[in-house]
């Protein structure tokens, strides 16, 4: 993928191949300090019945934990863009993914709620929403849910806007990239104190690049211009955050 996307994605800290862990020089602080001591490798990845049944790769990557050092994070997972299937998808998969987009908020708004958790507090009840709930939401229900999630202090909301605008800027300036099926992962600290470092308040990254593509990638189609579907989703979200 283009290097410009590195800033909007989580750090890739290591790879796991079988029972072997290999770290990278630019891994996150947590992994560097603890040398991946908390990474749990199954006793027999090679013998995993699930992986073998689905003929999945035994190679994995370890990404940075966006909730690291947060006391009480609220977490939001939004499917980004107006198209989710990749260029190599089967006809059946294309039909399924297209129907899912058309029947949800993805087609019109460029985002669909896939998961949301807001922890309880003295003045707020806990809220948990899964991807199935998200598929049933119309525009109004989605807006109301997101307004509950972004019920945070003004200075935190400003950080959210700044980070969303930065991601939008990267996508707006990147030609030919399509983030098909990617998600926007937003993590906000709910338990805020005066001593809370600013870098621990808000973290926003684009995740899940399995169907993403760019010019010349493995025989995929070549696209011109920017990813309008993903930008639409970011604009929708920015409009909600600014309300």
Secondary structure, DSSP 8 states (H G I E B T S, - for coil): --GGGGGGB--EEEEEETTEEEE-TT--HHHHHHTTTT----TTSTT-HHHHHHT--SEEEEE--TTTT-SSEEEEEEEESS----TT--HHHHHHHHHHHHTSTHHHHSEEEEEEEE---SS---EEE-HHHHHH--HHHHHHHHHHHT---HHHHHHHHHHHHHHHHHHHT--S-B-TT-EEEEEEESS--TTS-GGGTEEEEEE--TT-B-TTSTT-----S--HHHHHHHHHHHHHHH-
